[in-house]
Amino acid sequence: MTAIATKYEVVVGLEVHAQVLTQSKMFCGCSTDYLTAPPNANTCPVCLGLPGSLPVINRRAVEATIRTALALNCEIPEFSKFDRKNYFYPDLPKGYQISQYDLPLSRRGHLDFDVKGEPRRCGITRVHLEEDTGKLLHEGAIHESQASLVNFNRSGVPLMEIVSEPDLRSADEAREYVMRLRAILQFIGVNKGDMESGQLRCDANVSLRPAGSTELGTKVEVKNMNSFRAIHRAIEYEIERQTQVLDTGGRLTQETRGWNDARGLTVSQRSKEFAEDYRYFPEPDLPPLDVSRTWVEEIRASLPELPAARRERFVTAYGLTPYDASLLTSTRPMAEFFEETVRLGAPAKASANWILGDFSRLLNADHNEIQDSSIKPRHLSKLISLIDSGAISGKMAKQIFDTMYRASDPGPALEAAGGSSQISGDAELAAIVEQVIAENAKSVADFKAGKEQALKFLIGQGMKLSKGRANPQRLDTLLREKIS
Amino acid sequence: MNLFQRTIRDLHQMLIDREISSVELTESVLDHIVNVGDKTKAYLLVTKGLALRQARAADERLRSKRDIRPLTGIPIALKDVLCVKNVASTAGSKILKGFTPPYSATVVDRLEAEGAVFLGKTNCDEFAMGSSNENSGYWPVHNPWALDRVPGGSSGGSAAAVASGEAIAALGSDTGGSIRQPAALTGIVGFKPTYGRVSRYGLIAFASSLDQIGPMTRDVADSAVLLQAIAGHDPCDSTSSPKPVPDYLASLREGVKGMRLGVPKEYFVAGMEPAVEQSIRDAIRLFEQQGASIEEVSLPHSDVALPAYYIIAPAEASSNLARYDGTRYGFQAGGGRNIIEEYMLTRQQGFGAEVKRRIMLGTYALSSGYYDAYYLQAQKVRTLIIDDFKRAFTKVDALLGATSPTVAFPLGAKTQDPVAMYLNDIITIPANLGNVCGISVPCGLADGLPIGLQIIAPGFREDLALRVAFAFETATEFHNGRSPLMGAAA
């Protein structure tokens, strides 16, 4: 990669399609549930494109798009409109897709993210709103299939297209950009971020140019990447393929290539000569949109704290590294889990380490999400306190955590670790109290002089001596008795 | 007088007086369809069973005096571009053969709520593209005044049905004159409301920014009654206007005294038949005698309306008609080796020549590299035409002119020359582009063929158009003229 990077500069721009989580479709009242409903159950004359049917704009979808655009620091023009994108395909029942061409809902924004702790900024060209298509199912392999089936449940589901500037310079950057974008969409509640089911889809425009050049090279559009890993691999592959073509004196053709995940390569789908002319023109069935400033401000005011701001706060308020803060804020549930754990008394650094370390490792192995785990912030906070008090060793804690993770209720495992070994007997505690007083004369004097804080320190020392097993309430009582 | 010869209002009175039943009335019309239907070919489908069912329901309503509306029990014909739930709706095209919509157009729902009786689907030019009804994918319609003549188009079936007594009234659709021109050529009243006055939901689209549904009736008061029933905002059509609908009958009789009526000099086009021009000049004089002041006005961009229309309408049509690919409903050619070939075969065989011509025109006009020169330019012309009307309406209340430069021409006379055919609509098209309303009323005969007077009023001033038209009708006898197929008053 370094050799390549010195010779050519990688230029990547991404087009991300994200479904909008509305109850009803973009232009009709049908439910957006296309994953679990029986085929073609959620359809009507409008989303089936029957003769005579007309679209009606779903205001909530427009609102979600503006919300997204604001979160991506975009400008929201006062005037916007829908256009028709004309092409023939069996999953497109009207023969055109209602989309936005020259007056999208938003433009000129940016997204901040980082690659291994290094800050990056990618320009956002536009965020616009369109309708999703139906879904084709082929009997057997597509090339041999005698029939194709169409399910129009997805037809008309609101879909945002988020187009980036060609500001990304590596596969790493592209992947981080999409991860950060996904986090934002989840944070503001417009998309669940599931790439496998197609709620979030990504196309990449990849080109190379001689290092130092400002002109863009011939771009190749790569489609069909449905995981972060696929995005990374496909772009890496494409960089290497294009480098080879250029190195051997060849010329690149502007084309669309599909990523084949199983074979780990991209395959040419169509070249520019056969590119469609979409014959965009203003959708005559829909009046233009007047986007009032009041509305935009209302939406802006309702935005939650965004990942970038939260990340910043995690660094300043909790003293985390930018890298850890970035990872913790990559999903809203994870960020919330972390904050709750800290709020319950666990130190920030330890909480972050647990969440990003053992916890994430276990979750990833199971393809599980933090919010779905039986381990809750109170469990982690308790476990950390047991380690800090010395009741259990770090090594023990890892084993206990593992047991907690696998249990439907982590409580008992935690109890067993902490509760049973606690020293509450006054006889045993008396020895500890003696030792603490003997070794900390200054704090004892401070407490006598009225410094309540000093007692806390002494209790801490007692906990340390007992490896965390002492009952702190009893320690408190006994120390007070002994000193006074 | 036979029942099928009467007007909506006459029949309404007879129905509420229990002088007749809706079933009797409906049977009278259905019988007449049997008698003359082979001559006019006005219907693509007669829904006898549905009509009689609705008539019985209407009679029940009339009997119990429950929710009686002006159209309760009145037999009405629907142009085949209107979707009626569970009734074959083809827009006059073979490509929609076998298509039965699972829903009804908003106007159809509204008429149904009134208790109207649906006689059937009337013939029309395929997807409403044409001025003679000869572009029907099924068969041409014959003018009830002279069977060797066209009835005009595209709502030729609706016009012929009303003019022959095969319907008391009908709905048509007008994109560039498709209600007004056939109304003129068959001696009836045809009204194109302002774009947005009537919901387009369920109207099989030709050109979405121009299409408008309107009434085709025996006289002006009937037109007001029918428009009243279908006008008004529809949440299913975002281009329908939320403006309140006035009571059209209330202002009908206010006359034209003191009104300023404009005569656009550009509307006396080259090629206008002398008899047509004479009738229009006579009509203008009549308004003057009734106390209106007449003023010559100019609509300077009228000459570019037709070319602009033949960019905008085909462009929208090329997109609207893309859905007819044979994969989901209607005609499917079969035999294609892959999906693209199947699309091509279906569209080759399913669409007629004029529809294909317009799809090609429109596709070309929207193509990358030509969009600015054609579509965008045509939209600019449209703005100029809107401004022409706005300027004229600062000086006058309504405009007068011919509806069609000629009377009904013989079948086959213009089929070989699309441009000659397009010129039929030269004085109706500006009203569609200009967002105004226009009504055609009978104003004379030339060699036994009807002539139509067009009255154009500002946008959403349907009340004004109706009032001027009613004043003319009241002072003349032209609307009482009956086509030979309608028969003399017996």
Chai-1 contact restraints between the chains, C-beta under 6 A:
chainA,res_idxA,chainB,res_idxB,connection_type,confidence,min_distance_angstrom,max_distance_angstrom,comment,restraint_id
A,P45,B,Y103,contact,1.0,0.0,6.0,A-B,restraint_1
A,G49,B,R323,contact,1.0,0.0,6.0,A-B,restraint_2
A,P51,B,I204,contact,1.0,0.0,6.0,A-B,restraint_3
A,G52,B,C83,contact,1.0,0.0,6.0,A-B,restraint_4
A,G52,B,G202,contact,1.0,0.0,6.0,A-B,restraint_5
A,G52,B,L203,contact,1.0,0.0,6.0,A-B,restraint_6
A,G52,B,I204,contact,1.0,0.0,6.0,A-B,restraint_7
A,L54,B,Y201,contact,1.0,0.0,6.0,A-B,restraint_8
A,L54,B,D237,contact,1.0,0.0,6.0,A-B,restraint_9
A,V56,B,S238,contact,1.0,0.0,6.0,A-B,restraint_10
A,R84,B,S319,contact,1.0,0.0,6.0,A-B,restraint_11
A,N86,B,S319,contact,1.0,0.0,6.0,A-B,restraint_12
A,F88,B,Y343,contact,1.0,0.0,6.0,A-B,restraint_13
A,P90,B,T327,contact,1.0,0.0,6.0,A-B,restraint_14
A,K94,B,R323,contact,1.0,0.0,6.0,A-B,restraint_15
A,G95,B,A322,contact,1.0,0.0,6.0,A-B,restraint_16
A,G95,B,R323,contact,1.0,0.0,6.0,A-B,restraint_17
A,Y96,B,S319,contact,1.0,0.0,6.0,A-B,restraint_18
A,Y96,B,A322,contact,1.0,0.0,6.0,A-B,restraint_19
A,D277,B,S367,contact,1.0,0.0,6.0,A-B,restraint_20
A,D277,B,S368,contact,1.0,0.0,6.0,A-B,restraint_21
A,R279,B,L366,contact,1.0,0.0,6.0,A-B,restraint_22
A,F281,B,L366,contact,1.0,0.0,6.0,A-B,restraint_23
A,P284,B,S208,contact,1.0,0.0,6.0,A-B,restraint_24
A,P284,B,S209,contact,1.0,0.0,6.0,A-B,restraint_25
A,P284,B,E316,contact,1.0,0.0,6.0,A-B,restraint_26
A,D285,B,S208,contact,1.0,0.0,6.0,A-B,restraint_27
A,L286,B,S238,contact,1.0,0.0,6.0,A-B,restraint_28
A,P287,B,S238,contact,1.0,0.0,6.0,A-B,restraint_29
